[in-house]
Amino acid sequence: MRFPAPLHPGVLIKRYKRFLADVTLDTGDTVTAHCPNPGSMLGLKEPGSRCWLSHADDPRRKLKYTLEVLEADGALVGINTHRPNALAEEAIREGRIPALSGYGSLRREVRYGVNSRIDLLLESEDRPACYVEVKNCHLMRTPGLAEFPDSVTTRGAKHLASSARWCVRAIARCSSSSCSVPIATRCPRRRTWIPITPRLCVTLRLQASRSSPGRAQ
């Protein structure tokens, strides 16, 4: 992903109180950065991990640095929850996701169904529309495996049910964790979800059992 300015490399000292992280920059300075991630970040917040911060010159900000990227198990993981949609859009526009390439237009935050919005809507005159729901993965209990979600999410279950009803073919899920893989709605037995959010897992299985091949509306 292209950031507005170069990131500042450093080493994570600790992440605490959910939204704070102490970091020793490569310059030798120690700073407290904003951690824009409300999840547990299990497996991604080990002290001594390499990390990268962005810097803001806004005088109204108390914390000038923001934690953007952490290195975990040899992979770079974007932990800023405000970045995934822009990251996915950039990757699609540059043709980095073959399954999502070739569409004539891309729109963000498009209303569909009942009180729902899709993160990205891809449209073209010669094919059905493609509804893309973007999820960032911030949980790693097994090296090399990125998981979602990392906390209980009733909102996630609602989005899953809405997406499955609207798009019975599949929902493409992208992640800014380079060690992860896309997750489709036709994966009814992702056991890694069960201990964290049973409702989401039940919803996933229910929608998978109800779905049948068809066209996105």
N, C-alpha and C positions, 0 to 999 in steps of 0.2 A: 504494500500500500504506500502511496506517495503522501508523505506528511508535508505540511506547509513549510517546515524548517527541519534541519537535521536534528535527530534525537540525541539526547545526552546519555552516554553509557555509564553504567555503574554496577554496584553489587548490593543486593537486597540485604538489609540488616534484619528487619522484621516488618510484617504487616499486622496491624492491630486496630481495634475499634472499627473494624470493617472498612472504613474509608481513609485510613492513614497508613503510610508506609515510610519507614526510615531507610534512606539509601546513601551509600558512600559513592560519590561520583568518581570517575577516573581521574578527575582533577585533584582529588584528595579531600574535597569538601563533603561534609555530611549534611543532607537536607531532609526535610519532611515533605513528602509528596502526597497529593490527593490520589486515593485509589478508587477509581470510578467503577466499582464492582461490589454489589451487595451480597454476593454469594460467599460460600465457605472457601472456595479456591483450593480445595483439598488436593495436595500433590503438586501445587504450583507456587507455593509461598515459602519454600524452604530457605532459611537464612543462608546467604552465600551464593544465591542464584544470580546469574547475570541478568540485568534488566536495562531498560531504556526509558528515559523520561522525555516528555515534551515540556517546553517552557513557555509561559505566557507573560507578557509585559503589562497586562491589565492592572492598573494601580488599585482596582477595587478587590482584587483577589488576595486573600490572606496567604494561600499556598501558591507559590509561583510555578511549581512543578507538578506534573501529572504522570502517574505510572501508566505506561502504554503497553509495553511488551516485556514478557518474562521468558527466560530460557528454561525449559524443563525436558529432561530426558533427551537432550540434544536437539530439541525442536523449539522454534519460536512460537510463543502463544500470545495473541493479542488479548489483553484482559480489560480493555476499555469498552464497556457495554454500549457506548455511543458510536462506535466505529463499524460494527459488522455490516450494516446495510450499505454504507458507502464502500466498504471493502468488496462486498458481493457485487455491487453495481459496477465497480471498476473492473473486476475480473470478468464479468459478463461482457462488458463493452469491448474489452481487449481480446475477447475470444479465448480466455484461459480455461473456460468450462465448456468442453465440446458439446455436451448434451443441451446446453442453454444458448448455443450460438445460432446465428442465422435469423434472428427475429428482427422485424423492421422497426419496432419501437419498444421502449422500456419506460414504464411509469412507476412511481413510488407511492406507497400508502394509498392504495385504491380501495374504495369501499366495495364490499360484496356481502352477499348473504344478509344476515340479521345482525346489525351492530358490530360488524367485523371489518377489518382492513387487512389487505394482503401487503406484505412488505414490498414485493416487486411484481409487476404484471408485465409479461412479455407478450407482444402481439405481432401478428403478421397475417397478410391476406391469404397466404397459401397453406396455413396450418392452424390447428386449434390454439387458443390462448394458453399460456403457461403461467400458473400462479406459483410464485416462489416465496416460501416462508423461511426467513433467515434466523438461525439460532447460533449463538456463540457458546462454545464448550469450555467450561472452566473447572472441570473435575477430571482428575487422573488418579484412579485407584490402582490401575495396572499400567506399568510403563508402556508407552506407545499407544495407549487407548484413550481417546478423548470421549467423555460422556456428557450427556445432557439429560435432565437438569442436575444442578448440584444442590438443590433445595426443593422443598415441597412447592408446587406451583399449580394452583387451581386455574390460574389464567392460562397456563400452557395447555391444560386439558380442554379448556373452552376453545382455544384456537385450533387445537387438533381436531376436535369434533366438527367445528365449522369448516375447516379446510377439507376434511374427508367427505363431508356432505356435498361441498361445492365442486371439488375436483376428485372424482373417484379414481382417476388414473394414478396420480402420485403427487407428492409434495417434495420438491427438492429442498434439502436442508444443507446450508453451507456453514462453514465454521472458519474462524480466523486462527484456529489451531492447526498448524501444518501437519500434525500427527493424526488428525481425524479423517473420517470418511463420511460422505453424504449418507443421510438416513432417510429412507422412504417410508411412506405410510403402510407399505405392505410388509413390514417386519413385525409380526405379531408376538415374537418371543424374545424381545431384548431384555434378558434377565437382569441386566445391570441397572435397569430403571426401577425394578420392584422395591428394593429396600428404601429408596429415597422418596418416591411419590407413587404409591399404589394406584391412586385415582387416575393418574396420567397413563399408567401401564394398562389398566382396565379399559380406559377409553380407546387406547391404541388397538388393543385386541378386538374390541367390539366393532370399531370402524373397519378394521381389516376384514373381519368376518362378514360384514354387510356389503363391502365394496364389490364392484364387478367392473370389468373393462367397459370404458365408455369415453365420451368426449367431455372436456372441460367446457363449462358454460361460458 
